[in-house]
Amino acid sequence: QVQLVESGGGLVQAGGSLRLSCATSGGSLSTYNMGWFRQAPGKEREFVATIRWSRSTTYADSVKGRFTISRDNAKNMVYLQMSSLKPEDTAVYYCNADPPNWPWGQGTQVTVSS
């Protein structure tokens, strides 16, 4: 069973940047499409970005041009570089396969102040 541990969140001012990391254990990611998702208070979890095993990427319209997803299969890691952050990006961020296939991790809190 793959386990997911997200890190790198924090408090940042609008316009700032953060880099999130997703460490995985219990299996190889190389054949999976991997995604980042987020859940804001009072809202459902939503898709943010995906990187396929081919390394092609897709982004939600709300983050396109500001976020970049990447992966390191040798390290079983997935990353999300976030720039030009906005208050509406405030949420708990999670990684998982895309579509989600494993138990969710604890997520990492991102708070963007205006």
C-alpha positions as CSV (number, residue, x, y, z in Angstrom):
1,Q,0.0,0.0,0.0
2,V,1.4,3.3,-1.0
3,Q,1.7,6.0,1.7
4,L,1.7,9.7,0.9
5,V,3.3,12.4,3.0
6,E,2.9,16.0,1.9
7,S,5.1,18.9,3.1
8,G,6.3,22.4,2.3
9,G,3.1,24.4,3.1
10,G,3.1,27.5,5.2
11,L,1.9,31.1,5.5
12,V,2.9,33.4,2.6
13,Q,1.8,36.8,1.4
14,A,-0.1,37.2,-1.8
15,G,2.3,37.2,-4.8
16,G,4.7,34.9,-3.0
17,S,5.9,31.4,-3.8
18,L,6.0,28.0,-2.1
19,R,7.2,24.5,-3.2
20,L,5.3,21.5,-2.0
21,S,6.7,18.1,-1.9
22,C,5.0,14.7,-1.8
23,A,7.0,11.7,-0.5
24,T,5.7,8.3,-1.2
25,S,6.6,4.9,0.1
26,G,5.4,1.4,-0.4
27,G,5.5,1.3,-4.2
28,S,6.9,2.8,-7.4
29,L,5.2,5.8,-8.9
30,S,6.8,5.4,-12.3
31,T,3.7,3.9,-14.0
32,Y,1.1,6.2,-12.3
33,N,-0.3,9.5,-13.3
34,M,0.2,11.7,-10.2
35,G,-1.8,14.7,-9.1
36,W,-2.1,17.5,-6.6
37,F,-5.5,18.3,-5.1
38,R,-6.6,20.9,-2.6
39,Q,-9.5,21.4,-0.2
40,A,-10.4,24.8,1.1
41,P,-12.5,25.3,4.2
42,G,-16.1,24.5,3.6
43,K,-15.5,23.2,0.0
44,E,-15.0,19.9,-1.6
45,R,-11.5,18.7,-2.6
46,E,-10.7,19.8,-6.1
47,F,-8.1,19.0,-8.8
48,V,-5.1,21.2,-9.1
49,A,-2.6,19.6,-11.5
50,T,-1.6,16.2,-12.8
51,I,1.6,14.8,-14.3
52,R,1.4,11.7,-16.3
53,W,3.9,8.8,-16.5
54,S,4.8,10.4,-19.9
55,R,5.5,13.7,-18.0
56,S,2.8,15.5,-19.8
57,T,0.9,17.9,-17.5
58,T,-2.6,19.3,-17.1
59,Y,-3.6,22.2,-14.8
60,A,-6.8,23.5,-13.4
61,D,-7.7,26.8,-15.1
62,S,-7.4,28.6,-11.8
63,V,-3.7,27.8,-11.4
64,K,-2.5,27.6,-15.0
65,G,0.6,29.7,-15.6
66,R,1.3,30.0,-11.9
67,F,1.8,26.4,-10.7
68,T,4.2,23.8,-12.1
69,I,4.0,20.1,-11.2
70,S,7.0,17.8,-11.5
71,R,8.1,14.4,-10.5
72,D,11.3,12.4,-9.7
73,N,10.5,8.8,-10.2
74,A,13.9,7.7,-8.9
75,K,13.1,9.3,-5.5
76,N,9.4,8.5,-5.7
77,M,8.7,12.2,-5.2
78,V,6.2,14.6,-6.7
79,Y,6.5,18.4,-6.4
80,L,4.3,21.5,-6.9
81,Q,6.0,24.8,-7.5
82,M,3.5,27.6,-6.7
83,S,4.1,31.2,-7.7
84,S,2.0,34.4,-7.8
85,L,0.0,33.0,-4.9
86,K,-3.5,34.4,-4.3
87,P,-5.7,34.3,-1.2
88,E,-8.0,32.0,-3.0
89,D,-5.2,29.4,-3.2
90,T,-5.5,29.0,0.6
91,A,-6.3,25.3,1.2
92,V,-4.9,22.0,2.4
93,Y,-3.0,20.4,-0.5
94,Y,-2.8,16.7,-1.1
95,C,-1.1,14.5,-3.6
96,N,-2.3,11.1,-4.9
97,A,-2.5,9.1,-8.0
98,D,-4.8,10.6,-10.6
99,P,-7.5,9.4,-10.4
100,P,-6.9,8.9,-6.6
101,N,-6.0,5.3,-5.8
102,W,-4.5,5.3,-2.4
103,P,-5.4,6.5,1.1
104,W,-5.1,10.3,1.5
105,G,-2.2,11.7,3.4
106,Q,-2.5,14.4,6.0
107,G,-2.0,17.1,3.5
108,T,0.0,20.4,3.9
109,Q,-1.7,23.7,4.8
110,V,-1.1,26.6,2.5
111,T,-2.3,30.0,3.7
112,V,-2.0,33.1,1.5
113,S,-2.6,36.4,3.2
114,S,-3.8,39.5,1.3
